[in-house]
Amino acid sequence: MSQLLRRTLQVLLPLVVLAGAAGAAYVMYLNRPPVETQAPVVEPPGVRVQRVSYETTTLSISSQGTVQPRTSSQLVPEISGPVVEVARSFAVGGFFEAGDVLLRIDPYDYQQAVIAGQAQLAQAELRLAQEEAEAEVARREWNELGRGTANALTLRQPQVDDARAAVAAAEAALDRADRDLERAEIKAPYAGRVQSKDV
């Protein structure tokens, strides 16, 4: 073989092989299968689990200081009389709730005052009814006489007004007696604790 041919083959042969390899690579690139992308799987960290159970526990806390009540009240009865009952919770250090009856004062005198007030009111209402009836009779008699306009005294208006005032006074006295009877029970205005007691 001639030297030129040999040299040409030495140059062309590697180029042909290289071109064939490039062509084969290009064909393989075009026919490649599609790539499926997947999110990376993250494994959660392992943990130990324990079922929660409910229990009552007393904690002891050591501390120093002075304990003072937020609100302090002195309960004084609004009426007088002998104490007939004291609640068990009404002792130094005892706890009570709002509305608890702490003391009872003998209600007898106050019950009698209510009964007397009811009787006085009934009498005053009866007197008012009588005065109104007599005033109506006086008005009719005056109209039958036909003497013009009658004065208030003739028509018994002062007596009717006095009887109305007596009814109002009897109602007020009965209301006062009812309130005094209610006050025979000394109730706690709010929940708290007894700091001191003087009964």
C-alpha positions in Angstrom: 0.0 0.0 0.0 1.1 3.3 -0.7 2.2 5.6 1.9 -0.4 8.1 1.1 -3.1 5.6 1.4 -1.9 4.4 4.6 -1.6 7.8 6.0 -5.1 8.7 4.9 -6.4 5.5 6.5 -4.7 6.4 9.7 -6.3 9.7 9.8 -9.7 8.8 8.3 -10.3 5.6 10.2 -10.3 7.1 13.6 -12.5 9.9 12.4 -15.0 7.4 10.9 -15.0 5.4 14.2 -15.4 8.6 16.2 -18.3 9.8 13.9 -19.9 6.3 14.1 -19.7 6.4 17.9 -21.1 10.0 18.0 -24.0 8.9 15.8 -24.7 5.9 17.9 -24.6 8.0 21.0 -27.0 10.5 19.4 -29.4 7.8 18.4 -29.3 6.3 21.9 -29.9 9.8 23.4 -33.0 10.3 21.2 -34.4 6.8 22.1 -33.8 7.0 25.8 -36.7 6.1 28.2 -38.4 9.1 30.0 -36.9 9.6 33.5 -39.5 9.3 36.3 -38.8 11.8 39.1 -39.8 10.8 42.6 -39.9 12.9 45.7 -37.4 11.7 48.2 -39.0 9.5 50.9 -38.3 10.9 54.3 -38.6 8.5 57.1 -40.1 10.0 60.3 -37.9 9.7 63.3 -38.8 6.9 65.6 -40.4 7.8 68.9 -41.6 6.0 72.0 -45.3 6.5 73.0 -46.9 6.1 76.4 -50.6 6.3 77.2 -51.5 9.2 79.5 -53.2 8.4 82.8 -55.0 10.7 85.2 -54.1 10.8 88.8 -54.5 13.3 91.7 -51.2 14.4 93.2 -50.4 16.6 96.1 -47.4 18.8 95.7 -45.7 20.3 98.7 -44.2 23.7 98.2 -42.1 25.3 100.9 -42.3 29.1 101.1 -42.2 31.9 103.5 -44.4 35.0 103.8 -47.5 36.4 105.3 -50.9 35.4 104.0 -53.5 38.1 104.0 -57.1 38.0 102.8 -58.0 39.9 99.7 -61.3 41.1 101.2 -62.1 41.2 104.8 -65.6 42.0 106.2 -67.1 42.2 109.6 -70.6 40.7 109.8 -72.8 42.5 112.3 -76.5 41.6 112.7 -79.0 44.3 111.8 -81.4 43.2 114.5 -80.9 42.1 118.1 -81.9 39.0 120.0 -80.5 35.8 121.3 -78.6 33.5 118.9 -80.4 30.2 118.7 -78.2 28.5 116.0 -74.6 28.7 114.8 -73.5 26.9 111.7 -70.7 24.4 112.0 -68.7 26.2 109.4 -68.9 29.4 111.5 -65.7 28.6 113.5 -62.3 30.2 113.3 -60.7 28.8 110.2 -64.0 27.4 108.8 -64.9 27.8 105.2 -68.3 29.0 103.9 -70.1 29.6 100.6 -72.0 32.7 99.5 -75.6 32.5 100.9 -74.8 30.0 103.7 -76.7 30.8 106.9 -74.0 31.4 109.6 -76.2 32.4 112.5 -79.9 32.4 113.4 -81.3 34.9 115.8 -84.5 33.9 117.7 -87.2 34.8 115.2 -90.2 34.7 117.7 -90.4 38.4 118.4 -90.1 39.2 114.7 -92.7 36.6 113.7 -95.1 38.2 116.1 -94.3 41.7 114.7 -95.2 40.4 111.2 -98.5 39.0 112.5 -99.2 42.3 114.3 -98.3 44.2 111.1 -100.7 42.1 109.0 -103.5 42.8 111.6 -102.8 46.5 111.6 -102.8 46.6 107.8 -106.2 44.7 107.7 -107.7 47.2 110.2 -106.4 50.1 108.2 -107.8 48.7 104.9 -111.1 48.1 106.7 -111.2 51.7 108.0 -110.3 53.0 104.5 -113.2 51.0 103.0 -115.6 52.4 105.6 -114.4 56.0 105.1 -114.7 55.6 101.3 -118.3 54.2 101.8 -119.3 57.0 104.1 -117.8 59.6 101.7 -119.9 58.1 98.9 -123.0 58.3 101.1 -122.1 62.0 102.0 -121.7 62.8 98.3 -125.0 61.3 97.4 -126.9 63.1 100.2 -125.3 66.4 99.3 -126.3 65.9 95.6 -129.9 65.1 96.7 -130.0 68.4 98.7 -128.9 70.3 95.6 -127.1 73.0 97.4 -124.2 73.5 94.9 -120.6 72.4 95.5 -119.8 70.8 98.8 -116.5 71.4 100.6 -114.0 68.6 101.3 -115.0 68.3 105.0 -118.7 67.7 104.1 -117.7 65.0 101.6 -115.4 63.4 104.3 -112.3 63.8 102.1 -109.9 64.4 105.1 -111.1 61.2 106.8 -110.6 59.2 103.5 -107.1 60.8 103.2 -106.3 59.9 106.8 -107.5 56.3 106.3 -105.3 56.0 103.1 -102.3 57.3 105.1 -103.0 54.8 107.8 -103.0 52.0 105.1 -99.6 53.3 103.8 -98.2 53.4 107.3 -99.4 49.9 108.0 -97.9 48.6 104.8 -94.6 50.2 105.6 -94.6 48.7 109.1 -95.4 45.2 107.7 -92.6 45.6 105.2 -90.2 46.5 108.0 -91.4 43.6 110.1 -90.9 41.2 107.1 -87.4 42.5 106.6 -86.5 42.2 110.3 -87.7 38.6 110.2 -85.5 37.9 107.1 -82.6 39.5 109.0 -82.9 36.9 111.8 -80.8 34.7 109.5 -77.3 36.1 109.0 -76.1 34.9 105.6 -72.6 35.0 104.1 -72.4 37.7 101.4 -69.7 35.8 99.5 -67.6 32.6 99.9 -64.7 32.9 102.4 -63.1 31.7 105.6 -63.8 32.8 109.2 -60.8 34.7 110.6 -62.3 35.5 114.0 -65.6 35.0 115.8 -67.3 36.9 118.6 -70.8 35.5 119.3 
